[in-house]
Amino acid sequence: MIRIVVRAAVFSTILSATPVGAHHTPLPADMGEIQATWLWGLYTVPASITVDNSPYWYSYLHTEVDRINNPAWTEVAGKHIRPGAKAPAVLLLHGCAGLARGPDALRVFLMRQGYAIFEPDSFARPGRSCNRTTLFKRTEELAYALEMIRQLSWVDRERIALIGVSQGGAAVAQWGEPGFSAHIILADNCGGEKPAAPGDTPVLVIVGEKDVLSRGVNCDIRSHSGRSSLVIIPEAGHEVTDVPETLTFISEFLNQP
């Protein structure tokens, strides 16, 4: 295990884990809940694989029930991608604050690193609440999204990373199936256990020293790949993605040989 402690230049604040409300009640008759989280997500295609060398963001408004699958966003995206081009990908799971629709720092950072980013919207599920008893829903969404991502010809299937923030990080910590080149857990203490990632999958855990929501750092990564790391940000709270050093650690981790 590599244990790293850094001095952050900017300290984040601790935010409440108050859940946001579900977006749809009910869903269209022909749409399942897990499918809805994929269709109403936010997706980023990096400039490195597009015809005009510009990045593209895809996200349907939650009022556009009739448009959401007619056509699906993947069909629209395909028209902007150069033939034969491929990009590494990130499946990014949001926390209890919901899916950020603006210029989220982590999203922009990963896009500039050349990653296609897939962010399902867990709150597209009617009646969705946010606590550890609902983690099985996040892993359902994770499995479905991975299946969808692997069907896209423009994704490098050998370089799909899994990243989760807060409750999304808890879902990543519980995911033990193969299929990802790396696991990154942000602002979660792994439920006081070791991450369930396969032993040959490198794991990066980043938590704030003063994150009361994580209730201490208990992620045991000693049995994982030697490229795994545990990072504790001194004085930082729950929002570790607001700390610039966090993005540096993520970049170094994803680009290590």
C-alpha angles and dihedrals in degrees: 000000000000110000113196127185118188134185107237120219091207123035122212126221128238113253131197119258091224106152124237120233126265115263104218134043107195118008121220111285094250096048127088123212096248092047089052092057089057098043095047095045128107120254131190127200113196123233091241093078104033127104094238097035092246127123119244130209121200123196130143121214113248090239091062097085094147094051101044097093100021091105109355114232092249090064091052092047092052091065091062099048123094114245110265094009119137134188133193111249143217125206102207121195117200126217134239092291087071133232114330108228098188132072095305110194096227093048094049091046094052092045091054088050088060100257127141105225126211117191115177116202108234091187091066084085112095114247092011115172129183123235138100092273088068096053091105087067091056092052090049089054091045093053093047093048092050090052091051094046093052090057092062112098092206095061121091099232092200092059108051112134125196118219128177131183122207106318087009087055090052089055091051090050089056096046110104103164124107122246104093129089092212142002122220120190116193126188096353132104096215091250089288092296138092117279114267094226116131110272094249093052114096114233128202118194120188121182137162117248090227098040103134091184092063091050095214134326112285104149107131109200098164093110093053133086116307087243090068121112141189114209124191117192109210116232091001122129132203100308098073091155087072090064112091093216089062091065090048092053091048092051093048091047096049093045099046115119 
